[in-house]
Structure formats: structure tokens, C-alpha cells
Amino acid sequence: METKFIFVAGGVMSGIGKGVTVSSTARILKDYGFRVTAVKIDPYLNVDAGTMNPTEHGEVFVTDDGCECDQDVGNYERFLDENIYKDNYMTSGLVYKSVIDRERNLGYAGKCVQIIPHITDEVENRLMKVAKKQKADFVLVEIGGTVGEYENLLFLETGRIMKLKMPGHVLFLLVSYFPIPDMIGEMKTKPTQHAVRALNYAGIQPDIIIARSTQPLDEIRKNKVSIFCNLDVKDVISAPDFKGSIYEIPVNFEKDNLGKRILEKLGIKSRSKKSNKWDLMVKNIKSAAKPVKIGIVGKYFGTGDFTLADSYLSVIEAVKHAAWSLKRKPEITWLSAENYEKDPAVLEELKNFDGVIVPGGFGKRGVEGKIAAIKYVRENNIPFLGLCYGLQLAVVEFARNACGLEDAHTSEVNPDTSRPVICTMPDQLVNIKEKRMGGSMRLGEYKCKLTPQATSYKLYAKSLISERHRHRYEVNNHYRLKLEKEGMLVAGTHPIRTNGRLGRPTSNGTGPQKNLIEIIEIPEHKFFVATQFHPEFKSRPLTPHPLFVGLIKSASGVKI
């Protein structure tokens, strides 16, 4: 079977679920037995997502091969239960940079380089590379933004050209919003009609419309969309909001036979599902009833008068995966680190939670509040999981309050501290000095050797693991003996190599590495585990991450 491409664009407004639509469609096709992958295209001029503010853009997801990308790539991995790599992510900035670099190297043999065909060719070549490298039957391509914006026109144009060149191999899905204004009380189709017209202006007719709304589409609305948008009524797929989990969406899509409609339109013989693992998982999610209360102490969820969860999307999903696997219903609460700085008495609210997480982050805002929260959960034996910055601040807290190093701090926040228990990684000093910040952190998958007596070792059930990183600072090994003497266990370290330099290991496991502290624990505590890496990036609903499972077990009163 030659690769089929499904382009997914958004209509009316952003944030309506293109990424989850791509993920759900990919899951459906995978369950039919096809090899499926997904690509995210962001219209930004940023080369990658690494320099974007998480409050504005959402979480920066990191792949095994170190790509800092959009959070939708995380959903692709979670739904497909497969790794996605850097080839599957591109931005306008990356595409333009590639073309300009090639032009500077005479790669176009003196031609006048233009947006069409050279930019569109670059996009097409990248998509074809993904298809070939991953031997995919289907490549789903999510085009960021909303139709009608000039920023994503070149990507729509790429899809139009590919459909012209590859008849029978390309489909267009439009994910569009159907509002129900309170003052009218009726679902309106006109905004979607305008979105389809905007797509028509780009020379594209959608093959299928995914109708997002607070309620399911009725037959009247489906028929209206069919007539005014030039579609068979069977190609209008209802996608109402779910009070449950996003993982129910593939099941809902199949009620309108989305998978079979795609196969029919591409001339592929219909087939029965080859796997029902996903359906069984959804049933287990729905049956989870006993609550487990988890507090997340962060600072990237406030935007004006609204609270957003996107900054910690992978953390949230990892908590859910672990809770559902133990038949628990997760109840997640956002806790502001800055509130703990303003009024320490607010820390008492932490007693209301079965477990507490301090996730990753950067900068000094809210740091003392996070440190205060870590001290409280440590002293009150509340199950705790620290992630990246959460580990670093747990080390600062322990150094100050258990080791008597009152000036202990991270050099990221206080470069002049006399006790830099968290310090700049040596190879990062030049990057910081010369402001080479984009794509220059310790990124992607690295090995970690576990200590046999550690809780982490029990949870992973093996001695050598691989996890994903995104940081510039590390635990200062100068203070390791002092920390261990006062009761902290170094539960995992990055293996030592002979040359001692920091770097990514080669595929055969040799090459430059360094003895970095990756996991710390406090053995006398009910559950106190913190990691320098980001375990949330590897958690999936079908395969929950063991450390999050450990947190939920402990939070549920189960001894590990």
C-alpha cells in the first residue's frame, strides 16, 4: 500500500481539538491494522517550540531524539502508544531556515528561490521523508492555526499540490466549531460555512468535517452542512465535548464510522478492527470511581482571569493514566506557588491532598513558594513527586533544612550563593554567556542506572532505564556526600564514561557521558521521589509510567 496523507485543518477558532482529532483518527486507523504516524506543522517563525512561553503556547513536549515541539506531539504518542521523532515536527521558521541554508550553499543552482515551489517542495519533501522512514500506510498532518490566516497558507498550498500530484492518496479534514449562543439557544452552522469558503479560496474542498460543539450535531444541522458545504451527510462527523476523558473520542468517532469513511474515500477495502485494547481501556476509565486527590504546585497556569492546564499537559495525563490503571478517579487541583510566598499559612491546604507534585519550570518566580511546599510535604509525610525543577528545589530545601546549609540555592536563581547545591552544567556556561539558548539544553533520552535499594528500582523492576530530559542545571556533586549523610538517597545516576565529558551516547551505548544525579529519594518518607528527567513524557494510557503509578499507590495508602 502506498502512503496516504490526511491533512487536518481548523475552522472558526483555535483550541477546538485538532491535535486530539489527529490523535484519535490515527488510533482508529492503527486499530484497523495500519501503520500510522502523525506530523505537526506550526506556522510560527520559531525554529522549534523550545523558546516559547508555556503560558502562551502550552507545554513544550520533548521527544526521545531531543526535539522541543508542540504539545500535540505528546498526544500523538499517547494515542498511538509509539514514539514520535523530530522529523514529525516542523515550523515555518524551520522550513524557511532549511531553504535559506540550502540557497546559501548553492543548492538551487542559481535559481530564483520562491515560496512556490521551493518552500512548498521543502514541506512536501519532509512529509515524504517521514512516510518513507517510518514505512507508514497513513501520515496524518496537522496544520496549526485556523483556515483564513495567512500564516498557514503555504502549508495548505502544499496539501493542495500534493492532492493534485497524488490523486486518490490525499484527504482533507476540517475540524470546525459549531457555537450555540445562549441568547439564541440554537446551534449555528454559518461560522463553519465561512470556514469552508476560506478553505475553498485556498483551492481545497474538505472531504470530511469534524463538527466540534458542546452538543452532538442533530440530523437537521448535518443536512444543512451537507448542502452548504458540498459534502455527503455521512462525511459530517459529530464531535461533542466530553465530560470524561479525551481517550473516549476515537470510540465516539467510530459511532459515525469515521474510519470506514476514510477507507472508502481512499479506495481501500474496508476491514474489521484488529485490536480492541483501546475500547477495553476506555471501559476501565469509565469504571474508576474511588477518588485520589493530587495537588500540582506550579506557576504556569494563570493567564488574566483564567486558569489554563496546557502548561502541564503531560503531567496531568500521566496522573490520569496511573490513577485509572489502579481503578482510581483522579481529582487534580492547581496550587499556586506564589500564594505560598505571600501567605505561608496557605500551606496548610496541602494536608487536604493524597499526593503532591512539583513539576518542571524555569526562573525565580514562585521558587520560594515551591521550596516551602516541598518542606511541608516532606515534614508531614505527604506523598511527593518532583519533576526536573522539582528535583532541584527538593535538593535546595533538603540542603537548607536538613543539612543546615542556610544559603543553599540554585545558581539559576542566585548566581552568587555560597552554597550552589544546584549549579550550571559545565557545557552550558558558554551557551548562557553567548545567549545560545534555543535547542541547547540537555535534551532527549539519556540512560539512568538505578540503585537496587531504591523505591524507583522496585517500580521500574530493572536497573537501567532511559528517560527524557530538558534542563541546563544539575545537582552539584560536591554536596552529594553531605546530602546522603543527612538521609537523602541518590536513587539513580547517569552512567560514567571514561572521558568524563557530557554528551548524548551513541546507539551502541558508548560515547561521552557524565555521572549526573538523576533521581533522589528520602527512604524514611512514605513516598518522596524526585527526578531530573521528565517521566511524564513517556506515560501513556495503555502503559502508565511506573513513577506516577508509585505516587498514586502511595497516595491511595498502598505500600510499595
N, C-alpha and C positions, 0 to 999 in steps of 0.2 A: 504494500500500500504506500503510495506517495503521500508525503506530509500534507495535511490540510491545515489551513490557517484560519483562525476565528478572531477577528478584531472586535474589541468591546469598547464602545464609546459611551459617554454620559450625556444626558439631556436635562435641561431646565436648571439644575443646580448641582454643585459639588456635594460630596459627602453622602451620596444616596446608596452606595454599596457596589460600586463597580468591582472593587477588589474581591469582595465576598462572592459576587456573581461569577467572576472568573474562576475563583477557587472552587465554587460549588459545581460549575459546569465541568471543570477539569476532573473533579471527583466522580461525577456521573459517568463521564467517558472512560475513566480508569476502571470503574466497576464493571463496565461492559467488556473490559479486557484489552483496551487500547493503551499504547504507550503515550503518555500525555505530559507536557510541560507548559509553563506559563512565563510570559515576559512582561515586565512593567516598563512603560515609557513615560518619563516625567518631562513636561515641557520646559522645566526650569533651565536657566543657563548655568546653574551649579553643575560641576562635573559629576558630583555624587551628592548623596544626602548628608554626608558627614558634617558639613559646616552649617546645617540648618538648625534653627531654634526648635526644640521639640514641642514647645507650647504652640508654636505657629504651624509646624509641619507634621507633628506627630512623632512617634518613636522612630529612631534610626535603627533599622534591623541590620544585623551583621551575618554574612554567610561564612561557611567553612573556609573559603578561599579569601576572606578578608574584605569583601565588598561592603561598603556602608551604603545601604539602599533604603528604599521606601518600605514602610511597614506592611504594605500589601504583599511583599515577597514573603514575609513571615506567614501570612495566611495561606499563600500557595503551598509552603512547606507543610503547614499543619493539616491542610485538607488532603494533599497528595501523600502525606507521610513519606516524603522524599526530600533530599537536599536540592536546593536551587543554588546556582552559581552566578558569578559576576557577569558572565555572558548574557544572563537573562535580565539584566537591568541596564537601561540607558537613559540619558537625559539629553536635552537639546545641547547643553554645554559639551558633553562628552562627544556627541556626534559631530558638532561643528569643529571641536578641537582636533578630532581624528582627521577630518577632511583638510583642515588648515595645515596640520603637521605633514600630511601627505603632499599637499601642494608645495610646501617649503622644500620638500625633498625631491621635487620634480616628478612626483608620482603620477601627475596628469599629463606629462609630456608636452607641456606648453599650452594646454588648452585653457580657455577662459572658464574658470570654475564657477558654477552657478548652483543655486538652491535646487533647481530641477535641471538636469537629472542627478547631480553629484551628491547632494545631501540625501535625497530620497534613495539613491542607489546605496549609499552607506547604510541607511536604516535597513533596507531590504537585505543587504549582504549580511548584516548582523543577525537578522532573523533566520536567514538560511543557514548560517553557521550553527545557530542553536539547534535547528531541526536536524542537521547532519550529525553534529557532535553527540546529540542525545538520542539519535535514531528514533525521533518522535513520530507517531502517527498524527498527533494533533499538537499544534502550538497555539495557545491562546495568548492574544496580545492585548493588554490593557493600555489604552491611550488616556493619559492623565488629563484632567481638566474637563471642560464641558464643550460640546459642539457649539460653534459660533464664535469661539475665542480664536484670535489669530495665532496664538502661541502653538496650538496643536495642529494647525492646518497642514504642515508639511508631513506629519505622521498619517493623517487621514489621506493625504495625497499618495503616500507610499502604499497604503492599503488599496486605494483605487487603482493604482498602476498594477499592483500585484494581481488584483482580481481580473484585470484586463489581460494580463500576460498568462495567467494560470486559470482559465475558465474551469469551473467545477471544483476548485480547490480552495476558494476563499469565501468566507461568510462574514457578515457584519451584524453584530448585536448592539442594539441601543438600549441602555439602561436609563429609563426616564421616570420623572416624578409626576405623580398624579395628585395634586392637592385637593383637600376637602375643606374649604374655608368655613369657619364656624358660622359666619353671618349668612351663609348660603345653605350649608348642610348637604351639599351635593358634590360628588367627585367630578372634577373638571378635567377634560381631555385637551383643551385648547393649548396649554403650555407644551404638551408633548407634540401636538400637531406642528407648532412652530419649531420645535427641536428637530423634527423630521425634515421640515423645509430647509433648515440650516444645513442639515446633512445632505439634502438634495443639491443645495447650492455648491457643495464640495464634489458633486458628481457621484454621490453614493446613495443608494436606496437600502435601508436596513432590511435584512432578511427576517429578523426576529426582534420583537420589542419586549424587554423585561419591564413590566409595569410595577414600579415601586410606589407604595402608598401605605397609609395607616391601616387600610382595609383591603380585602380581596376585591378584584375587579368583578363586576357582575356582567351578565351577557349583553346588556344594553351598552355599557361602556366598551366592551370588547368589539362589538359590531361597529360602533362609531369609529373606533381607532382603525379597524379594518378598512372601512370605507374611505376615511380621510387620509390615511397614511399608506394606502395601496398595499395592504397585506392580507393574507388569508387569516381568518379569525383564529385558526389554530396556532398562528405564529405570534399571538399576543399572550404572553406568559405572566400570570398574576404572581406578584411578589410582595405580599403584605408584611408589615412589621411583625416580629416575633417577640413575645414576652419571654420565651425560653432562650435557647442558645442559637447562635448562628449556624451551628452544625446540623440544625433541622432543615436548613434551606435546600440542600440537594434533594431531600425527601419531598419537600413541598414542590420544587420544580418538576419533579417526576410525576406529580399529580396532573400536570398539564403536558406531560410527555415531551419535555424539553429534549432529552437525549435522543429519542426516536425522531423528532422533527429535524434535529441537526443531521442525523444519519441519512434521512430521506432527502434532504436538500443537497447533500454532498454525494448522493448516488451510492451510498454504502448500504449493503444489505443489513436489515435490522437483525439484532441479536438479543438474546436474553442476558440478564446480569450474570457475571461470572463470580461476583463476590457480594455478600450481604453483611460484611463486617461493619460497614458504616451504619446500616439500618439497626443492627443489634446494639451498637454503641449509643445511638440516639435513644433507643428504648431504655437503656441503663441510665442515661442522663435524666430522662423524664421521671424515673422511679426514685431518684435520690431525694430524700425528704428531710433527714435529720441535719440541722444547720451546723456549720462550723464558721465562727466569726474571725475574720482576718483583717487586721488594720495595716494599711500601707502608708508609711511616713515619707512624704515626698514634698516636692515644691513645683513640679511642672504641670499642675493640673488646674491652676487658676488663670482664667482669661476674662477680665472685666467682671461682669456679674454672673458668669457661667463657669461650670466645672467640667473639664474635659478629661477623658480617660486615655486618650490616644497616646500620650507620652509614655505610658507604662503598659501598652497593649499586651506585649508578650508576657509580662509578669502576671497580669490579670488572667490571661488564658492558661498559663502554667498552673496557677492556683486552682482554676476550674478543673483542669484535666486531672490533677491529683485528687481533688475532693470527689469528683464523680467516680473515679476508679475505686474509691473507698466507700461509695454509696452515701456520700455526704453532700449536702447542698451548700455551696459556698456563699457566704454573705460578706462582701468586701466593702470596707469603709475607707475613705480618703482622710488622712490625718495630716494637717499642715505643720511642717517642721517649724515654720516661722511663728506659729501660735505658741509653741513651747518656749521660744525665746522671749516672747512678750510677757507670758504668764506661766511660770513653771508649775503652778498649781493645776494647770490643764493636763499635766502628765498623768494625773490620777485616772483619766479616761482609759488609759492603756489596760487597766485591770478588767475592763469590760470585754477584752478580746481573748480568744483562744490562742492566737498567734499573731506575731508582728513581723513585717518585712520592711527593711530599709533598702530601697533599690538604688540603682546607679545614678550618676549625675556628675556635674562639674561645678566649680566655683564656690564662693564663700557664703552665698545667700542660704540661710537656713541650716548651716552646718552645725552651729552650737545647739540648735533645737534637735537635730538628728542625734548628736552625741548625748544629749540629755535623755532622749527616748531610749537609746541603747543602754545607758546606765540603768534606767528604770527597769527595763525588761530583764537585764542581767541580774540585778539585785532582787527582783521579785519573781524570778524563776518562770518567766513567761516565754514560751517557745519563740525562737527568733531565727530569722534567716536574713543575712546581709549579702547584698549583691554588688560587687565591684566597689563603688564608693562606700557602700555599706560595710564591706570588709575593712576598708581603710579607716573609716571613722570608728569602727569597733576596736581596732588596734589603738587608735588615739585615746578612746575612752578608757580602755583597759590600762594603757600606759600611765594615764593621769591618775586614775582612781584605785587601781590595784597594785601598780608598781611605784607609785609616789613620784612620778615624773611630771610635775605640775605644768611645765611649759611644753609638754609633748604636743605635737601638731603635725599636720601635713604641710610640706613646703609649698604645695599648691596654693594654700590659703595664707600661710605665714612663712614667706621665704627666709625670714630672719630668726625663726625659732631655734632655740639652743638644743632642742630635742626633736630632730626631724625623724620621727618614727616611720613616717611615710615620706619618701623622697622621690625626686625626679629620676626616672630611668636614665642611665648614663647616655644611651644613644639618642635620648630625646632632648638633651641640653642644647645641641646645635639647632635642632628643629625649632625649639621655642625661641632661641636667641634670634634666629633669622626669620621667624614667623612663617616657617614651612609647616602649616597646620593641617591642611587638607590631605587626608589619606596617609598620614604619617604616624599615627598611633600604633601601638601593638594591637594588630587586628587579626581576626580569624582564629582558626583552630590551632591549638598547641596541646602538647601532652602534659599530663599531670600524674605523678606517682603518689599513690595513697599510702598512708601509714596504717599498718594492719590493725592496731588497736582503736582506730578512729570510727566514729559513727558513720562517717562518709563511706568508709571501706565496707561496712555492713550493708549500706543502702545500695551502693553500686555493685556489690558482690564481685568485684575484681580489683586488681592492684594498679592497673594502668588505664587511664581514661583520656579522652580528648574533649576539650571544651573550647568555646569561642570567647575571644577577648576584645576589649575596646578600652584601652587606658594608656596613660602616659606616666603614671606614678606607681610605685611598688612599696611593699614593706621593706624597711631598711634592715638588712640582715645584721647590722651592728647591734641592734637591740633584741635580736632573737633569743639569746640565752636568758636575758632578763625577763622577757615575756613568758618564756617557758618555765622559769623558776617560780613565777608567781601563779602558775596554774593554767596558762594557755597552751593548747596542744596545736602544733603545726601538723595538720592532718593531710596535707598534700603539697607537693613541691614540683616545680618544673625540673626535669632531669638535668644532671650536669653533663656537659661535654668537655672534652679536653682543652679546647682553645678558649673556653670561658666567655666567648662573645655571645651577645643576644641576637637571635635571628630565627627565621622560620626553618624548621627541619625539612630536609629533602624527603621525597616519597619513601625512601628506604630507611628513614629514621636516623640517618647520620646528618651531621652538619652542625652549625653553631647554635647552641642553646645555653641557658644560664639557670642557675639554681634560685629560682624565684619562689616565694611563698604563694601558694595558690588557694589553700583552704586553711582556716583556723577554726578551732573548736574550744569550748570550755567543758571538759568531761563531767564536772560535778553538776552542771546545769541540766535541766530537763531536756532541752534541745537548744543549743547555741552554736550555730554553724554559719560561717560567712565565707564567701568565695571571691577571689579576684576576677574570676571569669563570669560570664553571663549564662547560667544554666537554663534560663527561661527561653533562650533562642533555640534550644533543642527539644523542648517539650511539645508533645503533640497529643491530640485527644485519644488516638489509638495506642500511643506509647508515652504515658506521663513520665516526667523527669523524676528520677529517684530522690533527689534532694527535696523537691516540693512534696513528694509523697511522704518523705520523712517528717517534714514540717506538719503536714495535715494529720499524720498519725499521732504525733506528739500532741498537737492541738486538740485531738479527739480523745486523748487520755490513753492511747495505745503505747505500750513500752516497745522501744526499738531494740 
